[in-house]
């Protein structure tokens, strides 16, 4: 296992990204932040995953690149979800929003399909509009066949109003 971080990632608009460094990902797509994505706090389109945060500013993110699937240990994590990501090259990009094309971290990983498990902690029912509300994230990635987005541990709250906005046609 290779552990990277924690990095301070700019989660502007309450999101950050894990993506293939060599491929563009269309985070403006209507298929990205859907109602299901908000329930899972995890959006995806080809080559990019979006992680929803409570903070609208910098958040600590640690990334673990693993050889195989880690054991599931929910512990003190508030929310855990996973999804598949295809890498065409041997690097992934950990990027903030909205300046992910300018400021980002690159992490070595093998090409092909991977599973990405995102652990979220420090979540709150009504996060304040401040730069940091106490949330932090662990992203684990390992080679695995493509599979559906899966919710392993559900956190109730904090995206209810956002979900309603998406259902009413507003962009996040």
C-alpha positions in Angstrom: 0.0 0.0 0.0 1.2 3.5 -0.8 -0.3 6.3 1.3 -0.3 9.9 0.0 -1.2 12.9 2.1 -3.1 14.2 3.8 -3.3 16.9 1.2 -5.2 20.2 1.7 -7.6 20.2 -1.3 -9.7 23.1 -2.3 -13.3 21.8 -2.2 -14.9 24.9 -3.8 -18.6 24.3 -4.4 -18.3 21.6 -1.8 -16.6 19.0 -4.0 -13.3 17.6 -5.1 -12.2 15.1 -7.8 -10.3 11.9 -8.4 -9.7 11.4 -12.1 -7.5 10.0 -14.9 -4.7 12.5 -15.4 -4.7 11.8 -19.2 -8.4 12.1 -19.9 -10.9 15.0 -19.6 -13.9 14.3 -17.4 -17.1 16.3 -18.0 -18.2 17.4 -14.5 -20.6 19.8 -16.1 -22.7 16.9 -17.5 -26.3 16.5 -16.2 -25.3 12.9 -15.5 -22.7 14.0 -12.9 -24.4 15.4 -9.8 -27.7 13.5 -10.0 -30.0 12.9 -7.1 -28.4 9.4 -6.6 -24.9 10.9 -6.7 -25.9 13.3 -3.9 -27.4 10.5 -1.8 -24.1 8.6 -2.2 -22.0 11.8 -1.9 -20.2 10.4 -5.0 -20.7 11.5 -8.6 -19.1 9.9 -11.7 -18.8 10.1 -15.4 -16.1 8.4 -17.5 -12.6 9.1 -16.1 -13.7 11.3 -13.2 -15.2 10.9 -9.7 -16.6 13.8 -7.7 -16.7 13.7 -3.9 -19.2 15.8 -2.1 -18.0 17.7 1.0 -19.5 19.7 3.8 -16.7 22.3 3.6 -16.7 25.0 0.9 -12.9 25.5 1.1 -9.9 23.4 1.9 -10.4 19.8 3.3 -7.8 17.2 4.3 -7.7 14.2 1.9 -5.6 11.1 2.2 -5.2 8.7 -0.7 -4.2 5.0 -0.4 -3.2 3.1 -3.6 -3.5 -0.6 -2.8 -2.7 -3.9 -4.5 -6.1 -5.4 -3.6 -9.4 -4.6 -1.9 -9.0 -3.4 1.7 -11.0 -5.0 4.4 -14.2 -3.0 5.2 -13.8 -1.2 8.6 -16.5 1.4 9.0 -15.2 2.5 12.4 -15.8 6.2 13.0 -16.4 7.1 9.4 -19.8 8.9 8.9 -20.3 7.8 5.2 -18.6 5.3 2.9 -19.3 4.8 -0.8 -17.5 3.3 -3.7 -17.5 3.4 -7.5 -15.3 2.3 -10.4 -12.8 4.5 -12.3 -10.9 3.7 -15.5 -7.4 4.9 -15.8 -5.9 5.0 -19.3 -2.4 5.9 -18.1 -0.4 5.3 -14.9 -1.4 8.4 -13.0 -4.5 9.7 -11.3 -5.2 13.3 -10.4 -6.5 14.5 -7.0 -7.9 17.9 -7.8 -10.0 20.6 -6.1 -12.8 22.6 -7.6 -13.0 24.9 -9.5 -9.3 25.2 -10.2 -8.5 21.5 -10.6 -6.7 22.1 -13.9 -4.2 24.5 -12.2 -3.6 23.1 -8.7 -3.6 19.3 -8.3 -1.6 16.3 -7.0 -0.6 13.3 -9.2 -0.5 9.9 -7.8 0.9 6.7 -9.5 -1.5 3.9 -10.2 -1.7 1.2 -12.8 -3.8 1.6 -16.0 -7.1 -0.2 -16.2 -10.3 -0.4 -14.1 -10.1 0.4 -10.4 -12.5 0.5 -7.5 -12.5 3.7 -5.5 -13.8 3.7 -1.9 -14.4 7.1 -0.3 -14.6 7.5 3.5 -16.1 10.7 4.9 -15.9 11.8 8.5 -16.7 15.0 10.5 -19.9 15.5 8.6 -22.6 17.7 10.1 -26.4 18.0 9.6 -26.2 21.7 8.7 -22.6 22.6 7.7 -21.9 26.3 8.2 -20.9 28.5 5.3 -17.3 28.7 6.5 -14.0 27.6 4.9 -13.7 24.5 7.1 -16.4 22.6 8.9 -14.4 19.7 10.3 -14.8 17.1 7.6 -12.0 14.9 6.2 -11.6 12.2 3.6 -9.9 8.9 2.9 -9.8 7.6 -0.7 -8.7 4.0 -1.3 -8.1 2.8 -4.8 -7.3 -0.7 -6.0 -7.4 -2.7 -9.3 -10.8 -4.3 -9.8 -13.4 -4.9 -12.6 -15.9 -2.2 -13.3 -18.9 -2.2 -11.0 -21.9 -0.1 -9.9 -21.8 2.8 -7.4 -22.3 1.2 -4.0 -23.3 2.8 -0.7 -21.6 1.0 2.2 -22.5 3.3 5.1 -25.1 6.1 4.8 -24.9 9.5 6.5 -28.3 11.1 6.8 -28.2 14.9 6.3 -26.3 17.9 5.0 -27.2 17.4 1.3 -31.0 17.4 1.6 -31.5 21.0 0.3 -29.0 20.4 -2.4 -30.8 17.2 -3.5 -34.1 19.1 -3.6 -32.4 21.8 -5.8 -31.1 19.1 -8.2 -34.6 17.6 -8.4 -36.0 21.0 -9.3 -33.5 21.4 -12.1 -30.9 23.6 -10.4 -27.2 22.9 -11.0 -25.0 22.3 -8.0 
